[in-house]
Amino acid sequence: MKLEEDLDQAVESMIIAIKGSKVYRKYMAVLATVKQQPELKRQIDEYRRKNFEMQSDKDIAFERIEQFEREYADFRENTLVSDFLAAELALCRMIQQINLHVTEELNFE
């Protein structure tokens, strides 16, 4: 049980460190601003959903990607939208790097 408690404590410490990071604080600040505009938040969520679905499609045509980019070009020029998406991407990359580091150190294949 001691080992599990130590692991739980280490995870809690990592969560505290992540929450204290500049990347996470920036994400939370931009998210709070976005949430003040419910319609914009809805549009961002729709954009993210469509983007995820498109990226998950193994048989996606290049033309469909170009169409999606054209369709949302003006939307992404909105400073708040671009700031949110950049902050979200930075946080996702940080979490991916943490996961990769842990996986590599554990020789997990």
C-alpha positions as CSV (number, residue, x, y, z in Angstrom):
1,M,0.0,0.0,0.0
2,K,2.8,2.4,0.7
3,L,4.0,2.2,-2.9
4,E,0.5,3.0,-4.2
5,E,0.3,6.0,-1.8
6,D,3.7,7.2,-3.0
7,L,2.5,6.9,-6.6
8,D,-0.7,8.7,-5.9
9,Q,1.3,11.5,-4.2
10,A,3.6,11.7,-7.1
11,V,0.7,12.0,-9.5
12,E,-0.8,14.8,-7.4
13,S,2.5,16.6,-7.4
14,M,2.7,16.3,-11.1
15,I,-0.9,17.7,-11.5
16,I,0.0,20.6,-9.2
17,A,3.1,21.3,-11.4
18,I,1.1,21.2,-14.6
19,K,-1.5,23.6,-13.1
20,G,1.3,25.9,-12.1
21,S,2.9,25.9,-15.6
22,K,2.7,28.9,-17.8
23,V,1.2,26.7,-20.6
24,Y,-1.7,25.6,-18.4
25,R,-2.3,29.1,-16.9
26,K,-2.4,30.6,-20.4
27,Y,-4.9,27.9,-21.5
28,M,-7.2,28.5,-18.5
29,A,-7.1,32.3,-18.9
30,V,-8.0,32.1,-22.6
31,L,-10.7,29.4,-21.9
32,A,-12.3,31.7,-19.3
33,T,-12.4,34.5,-21.8
34,V,-13.9,32.3,-24.4
35,K,-16.6,31.0,-22.0
36,Q,-17.7,34.6,-21.6
37,Q,-19.0,34.4,-25.1
38,P,-21.2,31.3,-25.3
39,E,-21.9,31.5,-29.0
40,L,-18.2,31.8,-29.8
41,K,-17.5,28.8,-27.4
42,R,-20.1,26.8,-29.3
43,Q,-18.5,27.7,-32.6
44,I,-15.1,26.8,-31.4
45,D,-16.4,23.4,-30.1
46,E,-18.0,22.8,-33.4
47,Y,-14.8,23.6,-35.2
48,R,-12.8,21.3,-32.9
49,R,-15.3,18.5,-33.3
50,K,-15.2,18.7,-37.1
51,N,-11.4,18.9,-37.1
52,F,-11.2,15.8,-34.9
53,E,-13.6,13.9,-37.1
54,M,-11.6,14.8,-40.2
55,Q,-8.3,13.9,-38.6
56,S,-9.7,10.6,-37.4
57,D,-10.9,9.7,-40.9
58,K,-8.3,7.4,-42.5
59,D,-9.7,7.9,-46.0
60,I,-9.8,11.7,-45.9
61,A,-9.3,13.4,-49.3
62,F,-6.9,16.3,-49.6
63,E,-9.6,18.4,-51.2
64,R,-11.8,17.9,-48.1
65,I,-9.0,19.3,-45.9
66,E,-8.5,22.3,-48.2
67,Q,-12.3,22.9,-48.1
68,F,-12.3,22.7,-44.3
69,E,-9.4,25.2,-44.1
70,R,-11.1,27.6,-46.5
71,E,-14.4,27.3,-44.6
72,Y,-12.8,28.3,-41.3
73,A,-10.1,30.7,-42.5
74,D,-12.0,33.8,-41.4
75,F,-13.1,32.2,-38.2
76,R,-9.5,31.3,-37.3
77,E,-8.4,34.9,-37.9
78,N,-10.5,36.0,-34.8
79,T,-7.7,36.7,-32.3
80,L,-9.6,35.0,-29.4
81,V,-10.2,31.9,-31.5
82,S,-6.6,31.7,-32.6
83,D,-5.3,32.4,-29.1
84,F,-7.5,29.6,-27.7
85,L,-6.6,27.1,-30.3
86,A,-2.9,27.9,-29.8
87,A,-3.1,27.6,-26.0
88,E,-5.1,24.3,-26.3
89,L,-2.5,22.9,-28.7
90,A,0.4,23.9,-26.4
91,L,-1.3,22.2,-23.5
92,C,-2.0,19.0,-25.5
93,R,1.7,19.0,-26.6
94,M,2.9,19.4,-23.1
95,I,0.7,16.5,-21.9
96,Q,1.9,14.4,-24.9
97,Q,5.5,15.1,-24.0
98,I,4.9,14.0,-20.4
99,N,3.2,10.8,-21.5
100,L,6.0,10.1,-24.0
101,H,8.7,10.7,-21.3
102,V,7.0,8.4,-18.8
103,T,6.4,5.7,-21.4
104,E,10.0,5.9,-22.6
105,E,11.4,5.7,-19.1
106,L,9.3,2.6,-18.3
107,N,10.4,0.9,-21.5
108,F,6.8,0.5,-22.4
109,E,6.3,-0.7,-26.0
